[in-house]
Amino acid sequence: MNQEHGIQNLSLEDVMGDRFGRYSKYIIQDRALPDIRDGLKPVQRRILFSMNKDGNTYEKSFRKSAKSVGNIMGNYHPHGDSSIYEAMVRMSQDWKLREPLIEMHGNNGSMDGDPPAAMRYTEARLSKLSGELLKDIEKETVDFVWNFDDTEKEPTVLPAGFPNLLVNGSTGISAGYATEIPTHNLGEVIDGTIYLIDHPNASVEKLMEFIPGPDFPTGAILQGKKELRKAYETGKGRVIIRSKTEIEPLKGGREQIVITEIPYEVNKANLVKKMDELRLTKRVEGISEVRDETDRTGLRIVVELRKEVDAEGILNYLLKNTELQVNYNFNMVAINQLRPQQVGLKDILEGYITHRKQVIIDRSQFDLNKAKKREHIVLGLMKALSILDDVIRIIRQSKDKKNAKDNLISAHDFSEEQAEAIVSLQLYRLTNTDITALEQEAAELDEQIKALKLIINNPSELLKVMKKELREVKKTYDTDRRTLLEDKIEEINIETAVIVPQEDVMVSVTREGYVKRSSLRSYGASKEDDIEMKDTDELIYSGQLNTHHHVLFVTTKGNIIYRPVHELTDKRWKDVGEHFSQTLSTLLPNEQILKVFPYETLDDTKEFVFVTKEGMIKRTLMNEFASWRTYKSRPLMCMKLKTETDELISANLIDSTKAYDVTLISHLGFGLRYDLSEVPTVGAKASGVKAINLKEGDYLVSTHIFLSDAKEHFVTLVTQRGSVKKMNILEINKLGRAKRGLMVLRELKNNPHRVYASLSTNNQNELLMVETENGASYTLDVKNIPVNDRTSNGSFATNEKTDGEITKISISQKENLD
């Protein structure tokens, strides 16, 4: 420190740490978190105490809110008047507090989030129940501290005649801590407290027989008993609060959904607006009108539906996509012994019971001292009356009041207090009846003193008093439970039919991953091949589907992408579709779409057969690829590839109840045929088994799967030199999985033929298109291609010398949904 100028050199870290630490301690202890004993935050406690001190209680008339706020701010809470008034208003709102602590005349806000009227317009007073929180505060039952300017004293806690923290709950955010304690039913909480007083070792499970769960002022339905128990044990947990709804019939076969109770702290106006937006944006079909019919008789929201609409389905959609159903997160944090603590149900009740014991002891001690003092006076008065003539004589002979007191003390051994009471006695009290009244009072005081001593010295007597007082509070203020409790959290399943209008559309998919759906009108106004795409790209699927259908896209790198048809980008038929990379970030740059599988529903009897270029094969059930939660942003693996160079060359969907043969054809001209049953069915992420024993430098070109009882199955082979041949694949004898196979071409010493592609060509109405590296293209009618034997190299379809090698082949044939 620089002594001369009194300047300290401190680092910013030290200053910030110290100041923020102090600020945090203040807002944790003295602003945002409730006390475990009376369930109040400081501002709430100050409001109740100040209004009580000013006589602004339930049995007196209402008083301007501004006056109360001014007194609270001036005496106890030196902060903005808005923070005080907002806290006061919240304590009067019967949709926020289960048992409001303040009664207010005027506009005190609404469930729609409307602000209350300014405090100069509203009037307030304490509710009758607040009296139970403040009862006996004048009997030295709680500690008082000086206020901010040391002019008044304020309580650190209220006597709290009932466990307010559980009854009215609390919500708040401070530095490093937040709290969310739900409201409960007063009668249930008192029953639970009484049980815990009698059984201090009671389990949370047993306490839950009395306090089964929260009871919100807005009613509704709470689901999740298991989660509730966890929350009551640890102070943390999540349950579901669902609106109370009913489906009512209307004229003309229509229905409407009527909502009579909504979840706690949900803004009704926003909820109605959100439901109406779903109708306007047509995100859900079938809603004709959303109306708020709430009036003074109660809450009522009506969702009117169109004719022949699935009301149950729409209700499920609304529950899932609006605040008709919300998650409620328990985070029960309260100030316990001056420190923030996460507390369970039992901790809160124990904190309350401990506090209440001390309050009753302090009150009894206060009453005992008062009774003893009065008894002392009464005994003195009785003694004075028994020697009345002498007392009168002494007083008459005295000079003044003080002298009279001194003379009485010296003459008859009265105490200072007794002498004061005697000289202050009014003459009418000297009647004969007064001695009787004093004797009666003395007897009553003696009884009271005995009873109070018993309470102070006998713990079981103390607990009896506590239970009796709690029962009286319950008897006076108990109300029926409003929130319905359900054991299980009900899963909401939304049928696509509910939210998506059924419509036939055309879907197109390109090799490089551009996909879209188009209306039949747009498709009808364009030519089928009039689709814009890159020169390097090609259309691999176009077909008519319904918006209620689904599509699986298999990629060359062993991934599978799922999309419901209605989620595909809607574009004109001639426009470029949306690329998968717009939504999927994990696709590789060289990954392409291999095949497209549309379906209406997943079939348990169907399975995929995947084959890779480097000779691996696997079977996986179709239902392994049911819609997954993150399908919009992540594909699912359908086959694990062992090397970076490997890729899928074929994906087929087969009926697992039938017997199939599989034939694999390699680049070097080997063909291997065996029963598909030799390939095991495995999970989605498996890499499969060896399909064929490939020579070094060889790789698979194609896969042919056909029914084992087929009499013939024709494939057309095209070699890199432009030779084409059709052959019956059954010519290849069955060998067994992972063998090398038999030659399907005749090996030549010079410039041998290599298989460029082989295509199944059983359909006689197909056209085979062949393109070469020098730009020549040829179209062959499949039925005109001669059938050759296995060892033949076929006949040339192109001019090898001028056209160059084959670069592309395709068959013009439409794929349909079947």
N, C-alpha and C positions, 0 to 999 in steps of 0.2 A: 504493500500500500504506500502510496505517496503521501507522507504525513503532512507535508506543507499544504497541499490542496485537498486532502481527504479523498483522493481518487484511487479506486481499486483497479488493478489490471487483471481482468479475468478473461478466460477463453470463452468464445461463443458457445462451445459445447457445454461447458460447465453452467453457464448462465441459462441456456435453453433447457438443459436437463433439469436444473433446480426449479426454474419457474414452471415448466410444464408438469413436473412431478407434483408441485403444490396445487396447480390448477386441476390436475387429474384427481387428486385426493379430494379436492373440494367438490367437483361435479359428481364424483362417485358417492361420497358420503352425504352431501348436502344439496343435491339437486335432482338427479335422474333416477335414483334407485329407491325403492320403498324399504321401510324398516320391517323386519320380520315380525315385530311385536304388534304393531297397530296397522300394518299394511299401507302406511301413508308415506308419501314423499314430503319433504319439508314444506313446500308451498301449500300442499293440501292441508297439512297439520296446522299451519299458520292461519289458513282461511277458517277452518273449523274453530280453532281456539279464539281467534279475534271476534268472529261473529257471536260465539257463545258469551264472551266477556262483555260484548256490547248489548247482550240481551236479545239478539236477533234469532230467537229460537222458535220452534215449531208452534208453540201455543200462543205466540204473539203475532201481530200483523206483519205483512211483508214490508221490506225496506228497500229503497233504491240500491241496485247493485253497485252503482258508482260510489255511494257512501261507504259500503263495506270494503270495496277495493281500495279506496283512499285510506281508510283506517289501517288495513293490512299493510299497504305499502309504506305508510308513514311510521307505523310502529314496529313491524316485524320483517317485512320482505322488501328490501331496498332495491327492487328491480323494476322493469317496465310494467306499467299497468296491464298491458295486453297479456303478459304471461300469467298474471294473477287471474284476470277475468277469464282467460281460456281454460285455466284449471278449474275455476269455479263453475263455468258452464258445463265442462265435461262431467263434473260430479253431480250435475242435475239431469244428465241425459239418460233416460231409462233404456236406451238401446246400446249404451256403452257400459253402464254399471248395472250389475244384477240388482243391487239395492241402492238407489240414489241417496246421496248424503245431503243433498241440497234440493230444496223445492224452489222452482223459479216460475214467476209469472211473466208472460211475454214470449217472444220468439227466442228459444234457446237452441236453434239449429234444427237439422233434420237428418234422417238416414240418407238423404240425397246429397249430403255434403254441403247443404246451404249454410252460410255463416249465421251466427246468432245476431240479434239486434244489438246495437251499441249499448254499453252498460248504463247510459243515461236513460234508456227506455225500459230496461227490465227491472224486475224486483225479485228479491230472493230472501230466503230464511233457511235455517237449518231444518233438515227433515227430522222426524221423531226418532228415527234409528240413529242419527248422529248423536242424539242425547246419550245413547248407550256407550258410544265411544268416549264421550266427555264426562260421563257420570263419575262423581267423586274426585274430580281433578282438583277441587279446592281443599281436599283432605290430605294434602302432602303425599299423594300416592305416586307421583312421578317427579323426576328431577327437573328443575327449572334452571335456565341459564340467562345471562344478560343478553339483551337484543343488540343490534349492530351499533347503537349509540349509547348503550349502557343507561337507558332511561326506563326500560320496562323489562320484565322477566317473561320468558316464553318457555313452554315445555319442550323437552327433548323427545318425548313420546307421549301418546295419550293413554289413559287407563284401559281403553279398549274392552268393552263388555262382551265382544264376540270376535272370532278370528277373521278380521276384515280382509287380510291379505288374500285368503282363499275366496271369500265371498265376492269381493269386488275385483279381484285380480289386479294386474298392473302391467304397464308396458312402458319401456323407456330405453334410451340409448345414452351411455356415458363413454368415458375414455377407456377403451379396452373391454368394456362390459356392456351387454345389452340384457334386457329382461323381457320376458313374455310369459305372464302368469294368467291363466284363464279364470273366468268367474265361476263360482260354484253356488249350489243351493244352500241357503242359510241353515235350514233345518238339518240337512244331511251333514254339513260341516260340524254343527253342534253335536249331533249324535256321534260322529267320529271322534270329536274332542273328548266327550264324556267317556267313550269306550277306552280311549288312550289314557285318560286319568285313572281309570280302574285297572287297566292292563298295560303298564308302561313298556312291556316287552312285546307288545302286539306287532305282528308283521304287517307289511304294506298290503299284502293280499287280504288280510283280515280287515284292515281299515277300509279297504275298497268295498267291503260289504255294506259299509255305512255311507262312504263317499264313492259311489261307483264311477264318477267321472264329472267333467265340467258341466255346468248348467248355464248356458249363455242367455243373456236377456232377449236375444232375437230368436231363441228356440233352435230350430233346424235339427238335423240328424248328425250325430257324431259316430264315426265308424273306426274300429280298431282297438279291441280290448287289450290285446297283447302289447301293442305299442303304448297304450295308455298306462299299463302297468310299468313298463320300462320308464316312462316319463315320470311316474310317481316315485319310482325307486331312485332314479338318478338326477331328476330335474331336467332331463333333456329327452325329447322324443317327438315323433310326428304322427298326427292323426288326420283323418279326413273329415271335413264338415260339409255336409250336403244339404241343399235346400229341400224343403218339404213340398212335394209336388203331387199333383193329381191330374189324371187325364179324364176330361169330362166330355160326354157326347153333345153334339149340336144337331140342329135340324139338317136334313138332307145328307145324312151319313157322314158328316164332317166331325172333327174332334178339336178340342183345345187343351193346351197344357196350362194348368192354373198353379201358380207358385204362391204359397201363403206364408212361408218363412224362408229367410235367406241366411247364409252364413254370417257369423259375427264379424263386425267391422268391414263388411262389404258395402260399397257405395251403391245404393239402389239405382240412382239415376244413370250411373256409368254402366251398370249391369244391363239395364233396359236398352241403353244406347248401343251397347256391344251386340246384343241379340238382334236388334233392328238392323245393324250394319251387316250382320250375316245374311239377313233377308235381302237387303239392298244389293250387296255384292254377289248374291246367289252362290255363296260358298256352301250353303245348304239349301236344298230344294224342298219346297212344300210348305214354307211359312207364308201365310197371307197377311198377318198383322201382328204387331207386338204392342200391347197396351199396358199402361200402369193404371190400375183401377184402385189404388190405395186410397182409403178415406179414413175418417175418424174411427170406423169400426175395426180397422186392421189392414195389414199389408195384403195386397193382391195384385199379382202381375199375370196377365193373360197372353199366351202365345197361341194365336188362332191358326189352325192348319187348313191346308187345302183338302179337297176330297181325295179319298183313297190314298192317304199318305200314312207311312208307318210312324205313328205318334211315339211309340217306344224308342224307335231308332233316332228320331229327331231329338227326343229328350236326352238320350245318351250322348248325342253329339253336343248338345248345349251344356251338359254337365262337364264334358271333357274340355270344351273350348271356351267356356266363359266362367265367370266367378259364381255360377250356380253351385259349383263344388270347388272347394279350396283346401289346400293343405294348411293345417294349423301346427306350427312348430313350438312346442314347449321349450322354454329356456328360463327355468325358474331361478332367478338370481335375486337375492335380497341382502340387505345390510343386517348381518348377524354379529353382535358384539363388536360393533364399529368397523367391521370389514365386510366387503362383498363376498358372497358365498353362493355357490350353486347348491340349491337345496331340494330335497324330495318332499313328498307329502308329510312324512313322519317328522322330518326336521322342522317344517313350518309349524305343525301342531305342537311339537315339543317346545319350540321357541316361544309360542304364544302361551302355553301352560306355565312355563317358568316365569314369564313376565306377569301373568295374571296372579300367580301365587304371591309375588312380591307386592303387587298392588293391593291385594286383600290384606296382607300382613301390615303394610304401611297404613292402610285405611283403618284397620282394627286398632292399631297403636294410636292413631290420631283420635279415634272415637273413645278409646280407653282413657287417654290423657284428659280429654274433655269431660268424660263421665266422672273421673276421679276428682277433677277440679270442682265440678258441680256438686258432687257428693259431699266434698269438704265444706262447701258453702251451705248446703242444705242442713248438714249436721250442726253447723254454727248457728243457723237461723233457728233450728229446733231448740238448741241449748238456750238461745237468747229468749225465745218465747216462754221457756220454762222458768226463767228468772226475769220476767218482763219488767216488773216494778223496779227492780234494782237497776236494770239496763236503762230504763227511762230516767231514773234519778241521776245516774252517772252522766247521761247525755245532757240533761238539763243543767247540771252543775258545771259542764265544760265550757271553755271560752269559745272554741270554734270546732270545725269538723276534725281537724288533725288532732286537737287536744282530746276530743271525744273518743277517737280511735285509740289513742295512746292509753287513755284511762281504762277503756274496755279491755285492752290487751293486758294491762298490768293487773286489773282487778279480777278478771275471770279467765285469764290465760287463752283468749281468742287469738287466732293468727291474724296477720295483716289483712289477708283476703276476706276472712270472716268478719272482721271489724268493719271493713269497707262496705260489705253487703248489709251489715246491721244498720249502720248510720245512713245508708241509702234507702232503707226500707220505708215504704209509704205507709201511712197510718191505717189505711183500710186493711192492710195485710195482718193487722193485729187481732182480727176476728178469730173466733173459736174454730171456724171451718178451716182456716189456713193451716193450722197445725196438722189437721187430718191430711190435707193435700200434700204437706211437706213430708209427712210420714209415708204416704203412698209413693211420692217421688223418690224418697230414700230407698224404699224397697225395690222400686223399678230399677233405680241406678245400680243397686247391689246385684240384681239379676243380670243387668247389662254388662257390668264389669266382669262377672263370672264367665258369661258367655264369650266376651271378647278375649279374656285371658285364655280360655279354652282354645279359641281359634288360633291365637298366637303360639301357644305352646304345644298344641296337638295337631300334627300334620293331617291326620285323617279327617278331623273336624274342619280344617281349612279347605280340604278337597270337597267335602260335603257342601260347604257354602258356595264354592266355585261351581259345582254341578247344579245346585239349586238355582243360582243366578242365570246360568246358561239355559236351563230349562225354561225359565221365565221369559228370556229373550226369544227363545224358539216359539213358545206359546203365543207371544204377542205378534211376532213378525213373520212366522213361517208361511211360505207360499208353495204352491205346487211346482214340481219340476217342469221346465219348458223344453229342454233339449232331450231328444230321444236317443238312447244309446244302443248301438248295434255292435255285436262282437267282431264281425269280419269286415274287412275293407272289400267292398264289391268292385270287381274289375269291370271296367267299361269297355265293351267291344262295339265298335262302330262299323256297321255294314256299309260298304262302298255305295250300295244302292241308295242309301239315305242322303248322302252328300253329293253324289254325282248324277246328273241327269243321264239317262241311258241314250246313247247316240252311236250310230255306226260311223266310223271314220276310216280313212286310209292312213296306213303307217308306212314310212319308208326309213330304211337303215342303210348306211353306206359302210364299206369296208373300213374306212378310216375313223368311223365313229360319229358320223353326223346323223341325228335321228329327229324325227318330227311326226306329228299327226296333222292331217288336213281334213277338212270337211269333204263330204262326197260331192258337194257342189263345186268346190275348188278343183277337185280331182276331175270331175266331169268336164270342166271348162278347159282342161289342159290335156296335152298328150301324155301318155304314161312315161315316155322316156324324156319328157321335157322338164328334167330336174337339173338345177344348177349344182355343179360340184367340180372339184379340182380335176385336172386332166389325169392325175395319178389315181384318182379314186374311182370306185365303182359301186353300183347299187347291188346290195346282196339280199335285200328283202323289201318287198312291197306287197301289202295285202290289206284286205278289209277286216278290221277288228271292231270291237265294241268298247265304249269307254269303261265298261265294267270288267273288261279283260285285263290280263297282266302279261308282261313279257320278261323273259330271261335272255340276256345277251351273253354269250360265251366268248371270251377273248383268247387271242393266240398265246397269252402269257399265263394261262391257267386261272383267270379270274372269271367270276360270273357277276353280272350287273342286273339288278332287279328294278323294274319300273312298272307301276300301274299305268295303263294306257291313258287314263285321264290326266296323268301328271306329265305326259310328254308335251313338249312345246307345240302349241297350236300355230301352224304357219300355212301359207299358201303352198300348194303342191309344187309349184315351180321354184320356190325359195330353198335356200340352203337350210338344213336343219340345225339344231343346237348341238355343239360338240360335247361329248361326255366330260371333257376336261373342265368345262364350266362349273361342274358340280363335284367332280371326282378329282382329287389332287394326287392320288397315288398311282394313276396309270402311267406306264412307261412311254417314252416318246415313240418307240417302234411297235407299240401294242396295237393290234387291230381287232376288229370284230370278226370272229370266225363264223358264228352261226346264231340265228335268232329263233327263240322258242316261245311263241305266244301260247297262252292257256287261259281257260276260264276258271278252273279250280285245280289245285294240286291233286295229283292222283297217286295214292299210296302204292299202286301196282306198277307205276312207271319208274324207269331208272335211266340214268345217263350212262353212256359208254364213251369214255374219253381216251384218245390215243395221241401220243406225241411223236414228233419227228425222229427222235433218237430211240424209239422202240419201247416205250412204256405204255401200259394199258390199265384201265381201272373201270369199275362200275360203282355208281353212287346213286342212292335213291333220290328221286325228284324232290320229295318232301324235306330233304336236308336243306333245300334252298327256299324255304318259306320266308316270307318278308321278314327282314331283320330290322332292329331299331334304327341303326345308322345307315340304312340302305341309300339314303339320299347323298351321303358324302363318302361312303366307303363301299367298294365291291367286296364280295366274299371269295375266298379261295375255293376253286373247284378241283384243282389238281396241283400238287406241289411239284415243281420242276427241279430236277437235280442239278442241272447245269444252266449257266446263263445263256448258252446257245440253243438250248432246247425250246421247243414251242409246241402247242397243240396243233395237230393237222386235221383232227376230225372230232365231232361231238354228235352223238346220235341219241335219240330218246326211244327206248324200247319198252315193250310190255313184259314185265318180269315173270308173268305167268306162262309165257310161251318159250319154246326152245329155239335158239338161234345158232347159226354158224357165223364165224367172223373170218374174213379173208383180208390179209394185209399184203400190199404190193410195194416193193421197194424200188428205189431209183435204179439200182443195178439189174433189176428185172427178176427179183425173187418174189414168189407168191407163196404165202403160208396160210393154210386153212385149218381151223380146229373148232371144237365146240366152245361157244361163248361161256358155257357153264364152268370151264376151266379157269375163268377169271373171277376172283372173289369180289363180293360187294363190300366196299369199305366207306369210311367217312369222307367228308368234304375235303379235309386237309391232307389226306393220304397221297403218297406219290404213285401208288399202284404197283404192278408187277411187270416183269419183263415180258414183252409181247412176242418178240422175234429176235433171233440171234443174227445180228447184222454184221456183215464184213466191215473191215476198216474202210472208211470213206463212203460207206453206204448209208442211206437214210430212208425213212418211210415216206411214201408219196401219198398213199390213200388207204382208206379202210372201207370194206364193204360188209355190211351186216344184213343177213337175210334169214328167213325161217328155215329151220333144219329140214323140214319136209318139202322144200321147194324142188320142183322137177328140173328147173333151169333158172339161171340168173346170169343175164348178159351184162358184160362190162365192155366199155370201149377204151382201149389204150392208145395214147398219143405219145410218140417218142419225140425227143428233142430235134430229130432230123426231119420231122414232118410226116412220119409214117403213122398210119391209123389202122387199128385192127379191132374187130369185135370178137369176143370169145365167151364161151359159156364157162363161168367160174367154177362150176362143179367138176370141170376137167382136172382141177387141182385136187389131188387126193388129200384126205385129212391126215395130218401128221400129229400135231400136238403143240401146246403152247411152248414158246421160246426156242423152237427149232429154226433151222435156217430157211427151209421152204424149197420149192421147186421153181425152176426157171419158167418165166412166162414169155420170154423172147429167146431167139436163137443168138448165141454169142458169136460175134464176128471178130476176126483178128484186127482188122483195120476199121477205124471209125465205127465202133459198135453202137448199136441203138441203146439208148437209155430212156427209162420211163419218165416222161414229163408229167403226165397226169393219167389217171384212169377214172372213168365215170360210169356209174350204174346207168344202163340204157335199156331198161325193159319196156319203156314206153315207146311205142312205134311212132308217136306224133311229135317227137322232139327234133330239134335242129341243133347241130353241133357247129359252133363258130370257132374258127382257128385264126389266130393273128400271129404274124412273124415279125422278126426284128427289123426287116426292111420295109415294114408298113403294109405288106400284102395281107389280105384277109379272105378266108374261104368259109362258105357255109355248106355243111354236109347234111343231107337228110339221113337220120340215123337208120331208118328202115332200109336204106340203099347200101349201107356199109356191109360188106360180106362178112360172114362168120368164118373165122380161121381157127386152126387148132392152137394148142398151147405153145408149140415150138416155133410158130410162124412169126415173122417180123411185120406182117401186114403189108399194105401197099401205100405208096406215097400219095398224100393229099395236097402237098405243096411242092414247089420247085426248089429243091434244096439249095441249088447253086445260086439262084438269083434272089430267093426270098430270105435266106438265112434261117437261123434256128427259131423254134416256136417260143413266143413270149407270153401268150395268153390263150386260154380256151374257155368256153362257157357253153352252157346249154340253155336255150330259151324255153324256160318253163316257169310257171307261176307256182309259188308255195301257198297253200291254203291252211286255214286253222282247222285242224281235225282233232 
